[in-house]
Amino acid sequence: MFQIDFINVGSGDAALVRVNDYAALVDCGNVSLGECRPGSQRIMAADFLREEGVTRLDLVVLTHLHRDHIGGFQAVLEAVRVDEIWTNYLPAPALWGCLAEVPEGAPKKARGLCKSLALYLPALRMAQEQGAGFREVTRPAKGVPLTEGLTADIGCLPEPYYRRQSRVLDEALRGRPDPAEMDAVGAALNEASIRLRLNFHGQAILLPGDAYGASWQEEAARCTVFKAPHHGSGKSLNRELAQRLSPETAVISCGAYRGDGRPDPAVVGWLSEFSGEVRCTDACEVPGMTAENHRAVTVVLES
């Protein structure tokens, strides 16, 4: 049996995959839950793992360096043992104690990257101290074995992007930041997400991180479960992509009360047109959907 829990971490992503005694976490949510109104069941990824009795994760995948995906990483490491970590940026350990800083007035995305690195690097050190292994994912791969009956296809941008990302961020950690280059890398973080297509006995679970559909639409194929990228924003997908995927279940990991068009009503409409069901992790008020409070959206697949 395959079970995936899309955890209600508010405005962020965290999905727990379980097959028998195998467990993997794809992204870890943010450092906090944001605004929780009465009735909210938002929960930190680390607390969800504790409540579910998960004490060990075979794998943690950090799809990209935005804080709403890696902000809860250290708390997860404090809650459970992690065997392996996949990431698309793995600097040399000598840089893990460094701090990236940009001049005052630097572009917003450059400043955001500095804040992300300040969360990410201490967590890498903690994971290393706990004995976790690391895999830097910068190339596509097919049929990567995870556990019995479960494999992963990996999608990503062309490798030169990740070489540039590594060079720019390494230089910032060495005290030689280039704000314009950092801004450019930051602008492409979403598209650079590690994309996973999990395969379980002929059923496909598509987890594209925040990679906008336009960057991978040509390779898209029908799937059983689909997690919409970038919290269902207007850039996440179009009607043609929703039709190509035609999932039995579509899930939007998003936070209520944002007021910034995530999820976008048009995206919800396209998914509703071509999916068996569409669900949001948080109690989002979107035309055509009923706002629901829950800890997680859970999908179970039989072999």
N, C-alpha and C positions, 0 to 999 in steps of 0.2 A: 504494500500500500504506500502511496505517495501522498504526503500532506504538505501544503505550503500555507503559512500564516503571514499575510500581509499586515504587519503590526501597525496599529494606529499610533504613530509617533508624532502626530500633528503634521506640520508642513515639512516632510522629509520622507526618506525611504528606509525600510528595513523589512526584509522578508526571510522567514525561517523555513528552511526546507528539511523535511525529515522522511527518510525511507528506512523502516525498521530501526536499527540502532545508529544509523548514519544521520548526522545533522550538519547543515551548512547555513550560514547567515550571509545574505546578500545585502550589503550596506547596513549601517548601524544607527541611522537617525542623527539628530542634532544633539547639542550639549544640553538642551532644555526642551520642554514640550510646548513652549509658547503659551498663548492665552487658552486657558481651560475654563469654559463656562459650566454652570450647573448641569449635571448629567453627563458630562464628558467622561469617556473611558480611555482617553489618551494614556499611553504608558511608555516609559523608556524601554528601549530594546533590552537593556540589561535586566530590568525588572521583569519583563515578560519571560525571559529565559529562566529566571529564578522561579517564577510562579509555575512555569511549565515543567520544572524539575530537570532542566537541561544543565548539566555540569561540564559538558565537553562539546566543543565544536570541531568537527573534522576540518572544516574550511570556513574562512571568512573572505568574502570577495568585496573589495572596496572599489566600486565602479569608477569613481573619479574623486577629485579633491575638494568638491564643494562641501561646506560644513554641514549641510542638511543630510549628507550621506556618510561623512566620516566623523562628525562631531561626537557621536556616542561610542566611538571605537574604544577609547580608554576605559570607559565604564563597563563595556562588554568584557574586556580583558580582566577587569577586577572581579567579574561575576563568574566567569567560566574559564576553563583551559581551552586554548586554541592550538590546533596542530599545524595548520598551514594558512597562509595569507596570500591572496592574489591582489596585485595592485598594478597600475600602469606607471607608477613613479616610485622607484626604489633607489634613493641616493646611497652613496657609500656610508657605512656606519660612522666613519669619522665626522660626517656632517650632521649626524642626528642630534648632537648637542648644540648646534648653531641656531641663530635667530636671523631670519630674513627681515630686513627693514628697507623701506623705500622713503625717499624724501617727502616731507609734508607737501601736500598738493598733488601727489602722484595720482594717476588715474584710478578710478574706483576698483576695477578688476585687479589691478596690481596690488592694491591695499588688501583686497579680499584674499588673494593668494597668500600674502604674509600671515594673515590671521589663520588660514587653513593649515599652513605649515606649522604654526605654533601649537596647534592641537595634534597634528599628525605625527610629528617627529618624536615627541615624548612617548606616544603610544607605540611607535615602532621599537623604541628602546625597551619598553616594558614587555612587548611580545618576544623580543630576542632573549631577554633575561628569563622568560618563562619557557624557552626552548622551542618556540614556534619556528617553522620553516617559511621561506618566502619564495614567491614566484613573481617575477616582473612580466606582465602580460602586455606585449606590444605587437603581437602577430596573430592573425586568425589561426584557428585550429579546429579540427573536426573530430568528433568522437572521443573526446578526452574522458577516460573512465573515472567515475567518482565512487560508485559502489555498485553492487550487483543490480543490474537492470536499469542503472541510471548513468547516462553520459552527458557531456556538455559540448556543444559547438560554441566557439568563441569568435565574436566579431569585434572589429576595432578599425580605426582609421589607418591609412598607410603608415608604415613604420617611421618615415622621416618626421612626422609630427611629434612622435614620442621622443625621438632623438633631440628635437628642438626643445621640447618641454624639459627634458632632463638637463640639457646644457644651460637653459635660462634659469631654472630653479637652482641648480648647483651653484651657478655664479652668484645668485642672490644670497645663498647660504655662506658663500665665501666672502661676503661683504662687498661684492661688486654688482649690485643690482642694476638692471637696465629697465626702468619703469615702462618704457614703450614696448619692449619685448615681453615683459611680464603681462602687460595689458593684453597683448595679442594672444599669448598663451591662455590667459584667463578667459578670453572671449570664446575660445574653442573647447573649453573644458567639457561642456555638455556633450558635444559631438564626439569627443574623445573617450566617452564612457566605454568601459568593458561591457560588451553585450553578450548575454548568455541565452542560448536556446537549449534548455534541458530536455532530454529525450528519455521517456519512461514508457517502455513497452508500447511503442507506436504512438504515444501521445507526446505533444510538444508544449513546453512551458517557456514563453518568451519573456525575458527580463532584460530590456534594453537600456537600463540605467536612465540617464536623461538625454540620450542621443535622439535628436529630432528625427522623425521618420524620413525626411528628405535625404538624410545621409545614408540610409540603408534600405530604402524602399525597393530598389531593383532586385534585391536578394530576398525579399520578404516572401513567406509562404504560409499557408494555413496553419493555425496552431490551436491547441486546446484551451490554454490559459494565456492571457496577455496582460502584462502590467504596462499601462500607458506610460510613455516617457514624459519627463518634466512635468509631472503632476497634472497632466491633461491640458497643458497650455495650448494656445492657438497654434504654436509651432510644432506640437507633438506629433500630429498626423493629419492626413486629409481623408476625404471620403474614399478615394481609390485604395489607399493603404488599408483602411478599415475593412473594405470588401475583400482585399487579398488575404487578410488574416482571418476574418470570420471566426473569431474564437467562440468557444462555448461560454467562457467566462472572461470578461474584461474587468480589470481592477484599476482604479485610479488612486494612487497614494498621494493624499493631499490633506491640507489643513483647512478647516472651516474658518470663516470670519476674515479671510484675507482681503477680499474685495479687489483682487488684481486679475480676475479672469482665469484663475486656476482652481477648478477645471473650467474650460471654455464650453459654453452651452452647445456650440456647433460640434465640438469633438465628442461630447456626450451623445449628441444626436446621431452622429455617424456610427459610433460604437453601438448604440441602441438599435440602429437599423440592421447591423450585420452580426450582432452577438446574441447569444442566448440570454445573457444577463450582464448588466453593468453595475458595479458596486464601487462606492468610495470608502476609503478607510475611515474617514472622519465624517461628521454629520454636516456635509456640505449641502447647501440649499441651491439646487440646480433645477431648472424647468424640466419636468418629466421624470424626476427622481424624488423619492422620499428620503429626507434626511434621517440617518440612523446613527445612534451612538453605539459603538462596540469597541472592544479591545483590539480586535483584528478581523480581517476578512479571511476566512479559512476555506480552502478548496482541497478536497480529497479525491484522489484518482485511484481506481483499482487496476491491478495488473491484468 
